[in-house]
Amino acid sequence: MLMKNTKITLQSGEVFHGKSPVWQKSLYQGEIVFTTGMTGYVETLTDPSYAAQFVVFTYPLIGNYGVPSKKQWESSKIHAAGVVIAQEALFACHAESLSLFREWLRTQDIPLITGVDTRTLTLKIRSRGVIPATLSDEHIFSSEFIDPNASDLVRKVSINTPVYLGEQGPRIIAVDCGMKESITRHLLQSGFAIKRVPFDYDYTEEEFDGLFISN
């Protein structure tokens, strides 16, 4: 696939160069964070807690086992604003892979930049904390940086209406503030009946055996 020169620009002034697929738009915005996991990139990117964030993977090779079915995802889509890696695996070496990593990102319009010195970038994030950033192939002006935390992120990642899961067992009210699917899977496996509700749902008049608030 054809690639183009792009760069991650931090609001603090540092620039990290790399390559991106040519189908990407010229500018993406978000807050940059990092993760040190050697595996689990699918779970990380579909985790609602990474909404509006560029995720830097410190592990040097990402995508080598492809993308499995949605039953292993943490939500129904990618929530991260973008992906920053050192090297991309162009082939998937796993029997359960249903898609190549880059094609998965493309189907959900999630930007990718590869060839980045992710270790040096991570050190910057560790010393400064999370930083507003842009992923672009153009010059960036200071006015183009945004703070995702100024928006209502919890509303964006929460469900809109209550969902009932499981039919037997102690009844739990689960308040969805960006709940991962692995939480509901484990609760169901433990024998609970779940009423999953939006973050602003009034459950004070409900009858339940337990309350769980996701973060």
CYANA upper distance limits for C-alpha pairs under 8 A (distance plus 0.5 A):
  1 MET  CA     21 PRO  CA      7.42
  2 LEU  CA     21 PRO  CA      6.54
  2 LEU  CA     22 VAL  CA      6.44
  3 MET  CA     19 LYS  CA      6.52
  3 MET  CA     20 SER  CA      5.78
  3 MET  CA     21 PRO  CA      4.93
  3 MET  CA     22 VAL  CA      5.70
  4 LYS  CA     19 LYS  CA      5.97
  4 LYS  CA     20 SER  CA      5.88
  4 LYS  CA     21 PRO  CA      6.68
  4 LYS  CA     22 VAL  CA      6.13
  4 LYS  CA    137 ASP  CA      8.45
  5 ASN  CA     17 HIS  CA      7.94
  5 ASN  CA     18 GLY  CA      6.58
  5 ASN  CA     19 LYS  CA      5.29
  5 ASN  CA     20 SER  CA      6.95
  5 ASN  CA    137 ASP  CA      6.79
  6 THR  CA     17 HIS  CA      6.55
  6 THR  CA     18 GLY  CA      5.95
  6 THR  CA     19 LYS  CA      5.89
  6 THR  CA     20 SER  CA      6.61
  6 THR  CA    113 ILE  CA      7.64
  6 THR  CA    135 LEU  CA      7.57
  6 THR  CA    136 SER  CA      6.03
  6 THR  CA    137 ASP  CA      4.77
  6 THR  CA    138 GLU  CA      8.16
  7 LYS  CA     15 VAL  CA      7.08
  7 LYS  CA     16 PHE  CA      5.93
  7 LYS  CA     17 HIS  CA      4.75
  7 LYS  CA     18 GLY  CA      6.14
  7 LYS  CA     19 LYS  CA      8.11
  7 LYS  CA    113 ILE  CA      8.05
  7 LYS  CA    135 LEU  CA      6.25
  7 LYS  CA    136 SER  CA      6.14
  7 LYS  CA    137 ASP  CA      6.66
  8 ILE  CA     15 VAL  CA      6.19
  8 ILE  CA     16 PHE  CA      5.58
  8 ILE  CA     17 HIS  CA      6.89
  8 ILE  CA     18 GLY  CA      8.45
  8 ILE  CA    133 ALA  CA      7.29
  8 ILE  CA    134 THR  CA      6.22
  8 ILE  CA    135 LEU  CA      5.19
  8 ILE  CA    136 SER  CA      7.19
  9 THR  CA     13 GLY  CA      7.26
  9 THR  CA     14 GLU  CA      6.47
  9 THR  CA     15 VAL  CA      5.02
  9 THR  CA     16 PHE  CA      7.00
  9 THR  CA    133 ALA  CA      6.04
  9 THR  CA    134 THR  CA      5.85
  9 THR  CA    135 LEU  CA      7.09
  9 THR  CA    136 SER  CA      8.38
  9 THR  CA    140 ILE  CA      8.02
 10 LEU  CA     14 GLU  CA      5.87
 10 LEU  CA     15 VAL  CA      6.88
 10 LEU  CA    131 ILE  CA      7.06
 10 LEU  CA    132 PRO  CA      6.74
 10 LEU  CA    133 ALA  CA      4.95
 10 LEU  CA    134 THR  CA      7.22
 11 GLN  CA    131 ILE  CA      7.09
 11 GLN  CA    132 PRO  CA      6.13
 11 GLN  CA    133 ALA  CA      6.19
 11 GLN  CA    142 SER  CA      7.77
 11 GLN  CA    145 PHE  CA      7.15
 12 SER  CA    131 ILE  CA      8.03
 16 PHE  CA    116 VAL  CA      6.90
 16 PHE  CA    117 ASP  CA      7.74
 16 PHE  CA    121 LEU  CA      8.09
 17 HIS  CA    115 GLY  CA      8.05
 17 HIS  CA    116 VAL  CA      6.59
 18 GLY  CA    113 ILE  CA      6.41
 18 GLY  CA    114 THR  CA      5.98
 18 GLY  CA    115 GLY  CA      5.30
 18 GLY  CA    116 VAL  CA      5.65
 19 LYS  CA    113 ILE  CA      5.91
 19 LYS  CA    114 THR  CA      5.83
 19 LYS  CA    115 GLY  CA      6.70
 20 SER  CA     24 GLN  CA      7.73
 20 SER  CA    111 PRO  CA      8.15
 20 SER  CA    112 LEU  CA      6.27
 20 SER  CA    113 ILE  CA      5.28
 20 SER  CA    114 THR  CA      6.96
 21 PRO  CA    112 LEU  CA      7.77
 21 PRO  CA    113 ILE  CA      8.46
 24 GLN  CA    109 ASP  CA      8.21
 24 GLN  CA    111 PRO  CA      6.74
 25 LYS  CA    136 SER  CA      8.43
 26 SER  CA    135 LEU  CA      8.48
 26 SER  CA    136 SER  CA      5.75
 26 SER  CA    137 ASP  CA      6.12
 26 SER  CA    138 GLU  CA      7.29
 27 LEU  CA    134 THR  CA      7.35
 27 LEU  CA    135 LEU  CA      6.33
 27 LEU  CA    136 SER  CA      4.97
 27 LEU  CA    137 ASP  CA      7.58
 27 LEU  CA    138 GLU  CA      8.09
 28 TYR  CA     81 ALA  CA      8.22
 28 TYR  CA     82 GLY  CA      8.45
 28 TYR  CA    111 PRO  CA      8.10
 28 TYR  CA    134 THR  CA      6.08
 28 TYR  CA    135 LEU  CA      5.58
 28 TYR  CA    136 SER  CA      6.83
 29 GLN  CA     52 ALA  CA      8.48
 29 GLN  CA     81 ALA  CA      7.86
 29 GLN  CA    132 PRO  CA      8.23
 29 GLN  CA    133 ALA  CA      6.60
 29 GLN  CA    134 THR  CA      5.04
 29 GLN  CA    135 LEU  CA      6.93
 29 GLN  CA    144 GLU  CA      8.47
 29 GLN  CA    145 PHE  CA      7.32
 29 GLN  CA    146 ILE  CA      7.32
 30 GLY  CA     52 ALA  CA      5.80
 30 GLY  CA     53 GLN  CA      5.57
 30 GLY  CA     54 PHE  CA      6.52
 30 GLY  CA     81 ALA  CA      6.64
 30 GLY  CA    132 PRO  CA      6.35
 30 GLY  CA    133 ALA  CA      6.12
 30 GLY  CA    134 THR  CA      6.84
 30 GLY  CA    145 PHE  CA      8.39
 30 GLY  CA    146 ILE  CA      7.30
 30 GLY  CA    147 ASP  CA      7.69
 30 GLY  CA    148 PRO  CA      6.84
 31 GLU  CA     52 ALA  CA      7.03
 31 GLU  CA     53 GLN  CA      5.06
 31 GLU  CA     54 PHE  CA      6.33
 31 GLU  CA    130 VAL  CA      7.02
 31 GLU  CA    131 ILE  CA      6.00
 31 GLU  CA    132 PRO  CA      4.74
 31 GLU  CA    133 ALA  CA      6.05
 31 GLU  CA    147 ASP  CA      7.52
 31 GLU  CA    148 PRO  CA      7.19
 32 ILE  CA     53 GLN  CA      6.01
 32 ILE  CA     54 PHE  CA      5.12
 32 ILE  CA     55 VAL  CA      6.70
 32 ILE  CA     56 VAL  CA      7.75
 32 ILE  CA    125 ILE  CA      8.21
 32 ILE  CA    130 VAL  CA      6.23
 32 ILE  CA    131 ILE  CA      5.99
 32 ILE  CA    132 PRO  CA      6.65
 32 ILE  CA    133 ALA  CA      6.59
 33 VAL  CA     53 GLN  CA      7.15
 33 VAL  CA     54 PHE  CA      6.68
 33 VAL  CA     55 VAL  CA      5.80
 33 VAL  CA     56 VAL  CA      6.54
 33 VAL  CA    122 THR  CA      8.48
 33 VAL  CA    125 ILE  CA      7.36
 33 VAL  CA    130 VAL  CA      6.14
 33 VAL  CA    131 ILE  CA      8.09
 34 PHE  CA     55 VAL  CA      5.89
 34 PHE  CA     56 VAL  CA      4.84
 34 PHE  CA     57 PHE  CA      6.43
 34 PHE  CA     58 THR  CA      7.56
 34 PHE  CA    122 THR  CA      6.87
 34 PHE  CA    125 ILE  CA      8.12
 35 THR  CA     55 VAL  CA      7.51
 35 THR  CA     56 VAL  CA      6.72
 35 THR  CA     57 PHE  CA      5.84
 35 THR  CA     58 THR  CA      6.86
 36 THR  CA     57 PHE  CA      6.70
 36 THR  CA     58 THR  CA      5.73
 36 THR  CA     59 TYR  CA      6.78
 37 GLY  CA     41 TYR  CA      8.23
 37 GLY  CA     57 PHE  CA      7.92
 37 GLY  CA     58 THR  CA      8.07
 37 GLY  CA     59 TYR  CA      7.26
 38 MET  CA     59 TYR  CA      6.10
 40 GLY  CA     44 THR  CA      6.64
 41 TYR  CA     45 LEU  CA      6.63
 41 TYR  CA     62 ILE  CA      7.93
 41 TYR  CA     63 GLY  CA      8.27
 42 VAL  CA     46 THR  CA      6.76
 42 VAL  CA     67 VAL  CA      7.18
 42 VAL  CA     73 TRP  CA      7.00
 43 GLU  CA     47 ASP  CA      6.54
 43 GLU  CA     72 GLN  CA      7.81
 43 GLU  CA     73 TRP  CA      5.83
 43 GLU  CA     74 GLU  CA      5.99
 44 THR  CA     50 TYR  CA      8.07
 44 THR  CA     74 GLU  CA      8.27
 45 LEU  CA     50 TYR  CA      7.45
 45 LEU  CA     55 VAL  CA      8.30
 45 LEU  CA     78 ILE  CA      5.84
 45 LEU  CA     79 HIS  CA      6.65
 45 LEU  CA     80 ALA  CA      5.99
 46 THR  CA     50 TYR  CA      8.38
 46 THR  CA     73 TRP  CA      6.61
 46 THR  CA     74 GLU  CA      5.73
 46 THR  CA     75 SER  CA      5.93
 46 THR  CA     76 SER  CA      7.72
 46 THR  CA     77 LYS  CA      6.17
 46 THR  CA     78 ILE  CA      4.76
 46 THR  CA     79 HIS  CA      5.94
 46 THR  CA     80 ALA  CA      7.63
 47 ASP  CA     51 ALA  CA      8.23
 47 ASP  CA     73 TRP  CA      8.47
 47 ASP  CA     74 GLU  CA      5.74
 47 ASP  CA     75 SER  CA      6.90
 47 ASP  CA     78 ILE  CA      7.85
 47 ASP  CA     79 HIS  CA      6.97
 47 ASP  CA     80 ALA  CA      8.32
 47 ASP  CA    178 GLY  CA      8.43
 47 ASP  CA    180 LYS  CA      6.65
 48 PRO  CA     74 GLU  CA      8.21
 48 PRO  CA     75 SER  CA      7.65
 48 PRO  CA     78 ILE  CA      8.48
 48 PRO  CA     79 HIS  CA      6.02
 48 PRO  CA     80 ALA  CA      8.19
 48 PRO  CA    157 VAL  CA      6.48
 48 PRO  CA    178 GLY  CA      5.61
 48 PRO  CA    179 MET  CA      7.43
 48 PRO  CA    180 LYS  CA      7.43
 49 SER  CA     79 HIS  CA      8.36
 49 SER  CA    178 GLY  CA      6.65
 49 SER  CA    215 ASN  CA      7.88
 50 TYR  CA     54 PHE  CA      8.49
 50 TYR  CA     55 VAL  CA      8.13
 50 TYR  CA     79 HIS  CA      6.60
 50 TYR  CA     80 ALA  CA      5.58
 50 TYR  CA     81 ALA  CA      8.40
 51 ALA  CA     79 HIS  CA      5.12
 51 ALA  CA     80 ALA  CA      5.29
 51 ALA  CA     81 ALA  CA      6.99
 51 ALA  CA    153 LEU  CA      7.78
 51 ALA  CA    157 VAL  CA      8.03
 52 ALA  CA     79 HIS  CA      7.46
 52 ALA  CA     80 ALA  CA      6.07
 52 ALA  CA     81 ALA  CA      5.20
 52 ALA  CA    148 PRO  CA      6.66
 53 GLN  CA     80 ALA  CA      5.73
 53 GLN  CA     81 ALA  CA      5.40
 53 GLN  CA     82 GLY  CA      7.26
 53 GLN  CA    148 PRO  CA      8.49
 54 PHE  CA     80 ALA  CA      6.62
 54 PHE  CA     81 ALA  CA      5.64
 54 PHE  CA     82 GLY  CA      4.99
 54 PHE  CA     83 VAL  CA      6.19
 54 PHE  CA     84 VAL  CA      7.40
 55 VAL  CA     80 ALA  CA      7.29
 55 VAL  CA     81 ALA  CA      8.20
 55 VAL  CA     82 GLY  CA      6.77
 55 VAL  CA     83 VAL  CA      5.69
 55 VAL  CA     84 VAL  CA      6.48
 56 VAL  CA     83 VAL  CA      6.80
 56 VAL  CA     84 VAL  CA      5.11
 56 VAL  CA     85 ILE  CA      6.59
 56 VAL  CA    118 THR  CA      7.19
 56 VAL  CA    122 THR  CA      7.91
 57 PHE  CA     62 ILE  CA      8.24
 57 PHE  CA     83 VAL  CA      8.29
 57 PHE  CA     84 VAL  CA      6.82
 57 PHE  CA     85 ILE  CA      5.96
 57 PHE  CA     86 ALA  CA      8.27
 57 PHE  CA    118 THR  CA      7.51
 58 THR  CA     85 ILE  CA      7.67
 58 THR  CA     86 ALA  CA      8.15
 58 THR  CA    118 THR  CA      6.16
 58 THR  CA    119 ARG  CA      6.52
 58 THR  CA    122 THR  CA      7.78
 59 TYR  CA     85 ILE  CA      8.46
 59 TYR  CA     86 ALA  CA      8.34
 60 PRO  CA     85 ILE  CA      7.51
 60 PRO  CA     86 ALA  CA      5.79
 60 PRO  CA     87 GLN  CA      6.35
 61 LEU  CA     85 ILE  CA      8.01
 61 LEU  CA     86 ALA  CA      7.18
 61 LEU  CA     87 GLN  CA      5.48
 61 LEU  CA     88 GLU  CA      6.25
 61 LEU  CA     89 ALA  CA      6.87
 62 ILE  CA     85 ILE  CA      7.50
 62 ILE  CA     87 GLN  CA      7.00
 62 ILE  CA     88 GLU  CA      5.77
 62 ILE  CA     89 ALA  CA      6.41
 63 GLY  CA     67 VAL  CA      8.25
 63 GLY  CA     88 GLU  CA      6.55
 63 GLY  CA     89 ALA  CA      5.47
 63 GLY  CA     90 LEU  CA      7.87
 63 GLY  CA     91 PHE  CA      8.24
 63 GLY  CA     92 ALA  CA      7.36
 63 GLY  CA    100 LEU  CA      7.78
 63 GLY  CA    101 PHE  CA      5.67
 63 GLY  CA    102 ARG  CA      8.40
 64 ASN  CA     88 GLU  CA      8.27
 64 ASN  CA     89 ALA  CA      5.46
 64 ASN  CA     90 LEU  CA      7.91
 64 ASN  CA     91 PHE  CA      6.86
 64 ASN  CA     92 ALA  CA      5.56
 64 ASN  CA     93 CYS  CA      6.54
 65 TYR  CA     91 PHE  CA      8.40
 65 TYR  CA     92 ALA  CA      5.20
 65 TYR  CA     93 CYS  CA      5.44
 65 TYR  CA     94 HIS  CA      5.55
 65 TYR  CA     97 SER  CA      7.07
 66 GLY  CA     91 PHE  CA      7.95
 66 GLY  CA     92 ALA  CA      5.06
 66 GLY  CA     93 CYS  CA      7.49
 66 GLY  CA     94 HIS  CA      7.41
 66 GLY  CA     97 SER  CA      5.59
 66 GLY  CA     98 LEU  CA      7.58
 66 GLY  CA     99 SER  CA      6.37
 66 GLY  CA    100 LEU  CA      5.43
 66 GLY  CA    101 PHE  CA      5.79
 67 VAL  CA     96 GLU  CA      8.39
 67 VAL  CA     97 SER  CA      5.52
 67 VAL  CA     98 LEU  CA      6.24
 67 VAL  CA     99 SER  CA      5.70
 67 VAL  CA    100 LEU  CA      6.75
 67 VAL  CA    101 PHE  CA      6.61
 67 VAL  CA    104 TRP  CA      7.84
 68 PRO  CA     72 GLN  CA      7.29
 68 PRO  CA     96 GLU  CA      6.13
 68 PRO  CA     97 SER  CA      5.15
 68 PRO  CA     98 LEU  CA      6.01
 68 PRO  CA     99 SER  CA      7.77
 69 SER  CA     73 TRP  CA      7.92
 69 SER  CA     96 GLU  CA      8.12
 69 SER  CA     97 SER  CA      7.98
 69 SER  CA     98 LEU  CA      7.10
 70 LYS  CA     75 SER  CA      8.44
 70 LYS  CA     76 SER  CA      7.39
 73 TRP  CA    181 GLU  CA      7.64
 74 GLU  CA    180 LYS  CA      5.36
 74 GLU  CA    181 GLU  CA      5.12
 74 GLU  CA    182 SER  CA      6.64
 75 SER  CA    180 LYS  CA      6.80
 75 SER  CA    181 GLU  CA      6.33
 77 LYS  CA    108 GLN  CA      8.15
 78 ILE  CA    108 GLN  CA      7.65
 78 ILE  CA    110 ILE  CA      8.23
 80 ALA  CA    110 ILE  CA      8.24
 81 ALA  CA    110 ILE  CA      7.00
 81 ALA  CA    111 PRO  CA      7.85
 82 GLY  CA    110 ILE  CA      6.00
 82 GLY  CA    111 PRO  CA      5.35
 82 GLY  CA    112 LEU  CA      6.45
 83 VAL  CA    110 ILE  CA      8.01
 83 VAL  CA    111 PRO  CA      6.75
 83 VAL  CA    112 LEU  CA      5.29
 83 VAL  CA    113 ILE  CA      6.86
 84 VAL  CA    112 LEU  CA      6.59
 84 VAL  CA    113 ILE  CA      5.62
 84 VAL  CA    114 THR  CA      6.61
 84 VAL  CA    116 VAL  CA      7.60
 84 VAL  CA    118 THR  CA      8.01
 85 ILE  CA    112 LEU  CA      8.38
 85 ILE  CA    113 ILE  CA      6.92
 85 ILE  CA    114 THR  CA      5.39
 85 ILE  CA    115 GLY  CA      7.10
 85 ILE  CA    116 VAL  CA      6.58
 85 ILE  CA    118 THR  CA      6.91
 86 ALA  CA    114 THR  CA      5.80
 86 ALA  CA    115 GLY  CA      5.08
 86 ALA  CA    116 VAL  CA      5.36
 86 ALA  CA    117 ASP  CA      6.61
 86 ALA  CA    118 THR  CA      6.41
 87 GLN  CA    114 THR  CA      6.23
 87 GLN  CA    115 GLY  CA      6.20
 87 GLN  CA    116 VAL  CA      8.42
 88 GLU  CA    114 THR  CA      7.10
 89 ALA  CA    101 PHE  CA      8.35
 90 LEU  CA    100 LEU  CA      7.92
 90 LEU  CA    101 PHE  CA      8.37
 90 LEU  CA    102 ARG  CA      8.46
 91 PHE  CA    100 LEU  CA      7.30
 92 ALA  CA     97 SER  CA      7.28
 92 ALA  CA     99 SER  CA      8.41
 92 ALA  CA    100 LEU  CA      6.61
 92 ALA  CA    101 PHE  CA      8.39
 93 CYS  CA     97 SER  CA      8.18
 99 SER  CA    103 GLU  CA      7.15
 99 SER  CA    104 TRP  CA      6.70
100 LEU  CA    104 TRP  CA      6.68
101 PHE  CA    105 LEU  CA      6.99
102 ARG  CA    106 ARG  CA      6.73
102 ARG  CA    112 LEU  CA      8.34
103 GLU  CA    107 THR  CA      6.71
104 TRP  CA    108 GLN  CA      7.21
105 LEU  CA    109 ASP  CA      6.51
105 LEU  CA    110 ILE  CA      5.49
105 LEU  CA    111 PRO  CA      7.43
105 LEU  CA    112 LEU  CA      8.04
106 ARG  CA    110 ILE  CA      6.62
106 ARG  CA    111 PRO  CA      8.07
113 ILE  CA    135 LEU  CA      8.40
117 ASP  CA    121 LEU  CA      6.88
118 THR  CA    122 THR  CA      6.41
119 ARG  CA    123 LEU  CA      6.89
120 THR  CA    124 LYS  CA      7.03
121 LEU  CA    125 ILE  CA      6.94
122 THR  CA    126 ARG  CA      6.57
123 LEU  CA    127 SER  CA      6.71
124 LYS  CA    128 ARG  CA      6.58
124 LYS  CA    129 GLY  CA      8.40
125 ILE  CA    129 GLY  CA      5.53
125 ILE  CA    130 VAL  CA      6.30
125 ILE  CA    131 ILE  CA      7.55
126 ARG  CA    130 VAL  CA      8.38
132 PRO  CA    145 PHE  CA      6.67
132 PRO  CA    146 ILE  CA      6.84
132 PRO  CA    147 ASP  CA      6.58
133 ALA  CA    145 PHE  CA      6.78
133 ALA  CA    146 ILE  CA      8.32
134 THR  CA    140 ILE  CA      8.30
134 THR  CA    144 GLU  CA      8.43
134 THR  CA    145 PHE  CA      7.28
136 SER  CA    140 ILE  CA      8.23
140 ILE  CA    144 GLU  CA      7.17
141 PHE  CA    145 PHE  CA      8.33
147 ASP  CA    151 SER  CA      8.41
148 PRO  CA    153 LEU  CA      8.12
149 ASN  CA    153 LEU  CA      7.46
152 ASP  CA    156 LYS  CA      7.17
153 LEU  CA    157 VAL  CA      6.94
154 VAL  CA    158 SER  CA      6.47
154 VAL  CA    177 CYS  CA      6.11
154 VAL  CA    178 GLY  CA      7.07
154 VAL  CA    199 PHE  CA      7.90
155 ARG  CA    177 CYS  CA      8.20
155 ARG  CA    199 PHE  CA      7.75
157 VAL  CA    177 CYS  CA      7.36
157 VAL  CA    178 GLY  CA      5.62
158 SER  CA    176 ASP  CA      5.91
158 SER  CA    177 CYS  CA      5.83
158 SER  CA    178 GLY  CA      5.80
158 SER  CA    179 MET  CA      8.00
158 SER  CA    198 PRO  CA      6.23
158 SER  CA    199 PHE  CA      6.70
159 ILE  CA    176 ASP  CA      7.19
159 ILE  CA    197 VAL  CA      7.51
159 ILE  CA    198 PRO  CA      5.68
159 ILE  CA    199 PHE  CA      8.26
160 ASN  CA    197 VAL  CA      8.36
160 ASN  CA    198 PRO  CA      6.20
161 THR  CA    197 VAL  CA      6.93
161 THR  CA    198 PRO  CA      6.69
162 PRO  CA    195 LYS  CA      7.12
162 PRO  CA    196 ARG  CA      5.99
162 PRO  CA    197 VAL  CA      4.87
162 PRO  CA    198 PRO  CA      6.99
163 VAL  CA    195 LYS  CA      6.27
163 VAL  CA    196 ARG  CA      5.55
163 VAL  CA    197 VAL  CA      7.01
164 TYR  CA    193 ALA  CA      8.21
164 TYR  CA    194 ILE  CA      6.34
164 TYR  CA    195 LYS  CA      5.17
164 TYR  CA    196 ARG  CA      6.79
165 LEU  CA    188 LEU  CA      8.13
165 LEU  CA    193 ALA  CA      6.44
165 LEU  CA    194 ILE  CA      5.48
165 LEU  CA    195 LYS  CA      6.85
165 LEU  CA    196 ARG  CA      8.13
166 GLY  CA    188 LEU  CA      6.97
166 GLY  CA    192 PHE  CA      7.31
166 GLY  CA    193 ALA  CA      4.97
166 GLY  CA    194 ILE  CA      6.65
167 GLU  CA    193 ALA  CA      6.06
168 GLN  CA    191 GLY  CA      7.65
168 GLN  CA    192 PHE  CA      7.22
168 GLN  CA    193 ALA  CA      6.07
169 GLY  CA    191 GLY  CA      6.02
169 GLY  CA    192 PHE  CA      5.30
169 GLY  CA    193 ALA  CA      5.97
170 PRO  CA    191 GLY  CA      7.96
170 PRO  CA    192 PHE  CA      5.65
170 PRO  CA    193 ALA  CA      6.41
170 PRO  CA    208 PHE  CA      8.20
170 PRO  CA    209 ASP  CA      6.31
170 PRO  CA    210 GLY  CA      8.20
171 ARG  CA    192 PHE  CA      6.53
171 ARG  CA    193 ALA  CA      5.24
171 ARG  CA    194 ILE  CA      6.28
171 ARG  CA    195 LYS  CA      7.90
171 ARG  CA    208 PHE  CA      5.76
171 ARG  CA    209 ASP  CA      5.76
171 ARG  CA    210 GLY  CA      7.12
172 ILE  CA    192 PHE  CA      7.31
172 ILE  CA    193 ALA  CA      6.68
172 ILE  CA    194 ILE  CA      5.41
172 ILE  CA    195 LYS  CA      6.68
172 ILE  CA    208 PHE  CA      6.27
172 ILE  CA    209 ASP  CA      6.28
172 ILE  CA    210 GLY  CA      5.18
172 ILE  CA    211 LEU  CA      6.06
172 ILE  CA    212 PHE  CA      7.52
173 ILE  CA    194 ILE  CA      6.56
173 ILE  CA    195 LYS  CA      5.49
173 ILE  CA    196 ARG  CA      6.55
173 ILE  CA    197 VAL  CA      7.64
173 ILE  CA    203 TYR  CA      8.37
173 ILE  CA    208 PHE  CA      7.09
173 ILE  CA    210 GLY  CA      6.90
173 ILE  CA    211 LEU  CA      5.43
173 ILE  CA    212 PHE  CA      6.65
174 ALA  CA    194 ILE  CA      7.18
174 ALA  CA    195 LYS  CA      6.53
174 ALA  CA    196 ARG  CA      5.15
174 ALA  CA    197 VAL  CA      6.64
174 ALA  CA    211 LEU  CA      6.57
174 ALA  CA    212 PHE  CA      5.16
174 ALA  CA    213 ILE  CA      6.21
174 ALA  CA    214 SER  CA      7.71
175 VAL  CA    196 ARG  CA      6.53
175 VAL  CA    197 VAL  CA      5.65
175 VAL  CA    198 PRO  CA      6.54
175 VAL  CA    199 PHE  CA      6.01
175 VAL  CA    201 TYR  CA      8.26
175 VAL  CA    211 LEU  CA      8.29
175 VAL  CA    212 PHE  CA      6.68
175 VAL  CA    213 ILE  CA      5.13
175 VAL  CA    214 SER  CA      6.60
176 ASP  CA    196 ARG  CA      7.01
176 ASP  CA    197 VAL  CA      6.37
176 ASP  CA    198 PRO  CA      5.82
176 ASP  CA    199 PHE  CA      5.71
176 ASP  CA    213 ILE  CA      7.09
176 ASP  CA    214 SER  CA      6.13
176 ASP  CA    215 ASN  CA      8.27
177 CYS  CA    198 PRO  CA      7.79
177 CYS  CA    199 PHE  CA      5.76
177 CYS  CA    213 ILE  CA      7.62
177 CYS  CA    214 SER  CA      5.85
177 CYS  CA    215 ASN  CA      5.91
178 GLY  CA    214 SER  CA      6.93
178 GLY  CA    215 ASN  CA      6.46
179 MET  CA    183 ILE  CA      7.63
179 MET  CA    214 SER  CA      5.77
179 MET  CA    215 ASN  CA      7.10
180 LYS  CA    184 THR  CA      7.80
181 GLU  CA    185 ARG  CA      6.72
182 SER  CA    186 HIS  CA      6.62
183 ILE  CA    187 LEU  CA      6.74
184 THR  CA    188 LEU  CA      6.58
184 THR  CA    194 ILE  CA      8.36
185 ARG  CA    189 GLN  CA      6.67
186 HIS  CA    190 SER  CA      6.66
187 LEU  CA    191 GLY  CA      7.14
187 LEU  CA    192 PHE  CA      6.24
187 LEU  CA    194 ILE  CA      8.35
188 LEU  CA    192 PHE  CA      5.76
188 LEU  CA    193 ALA  CA      7.24
188 LEU  CA    194 ILE  CA      8.11
197 VAL  CA    201 TYR  CA      6.64
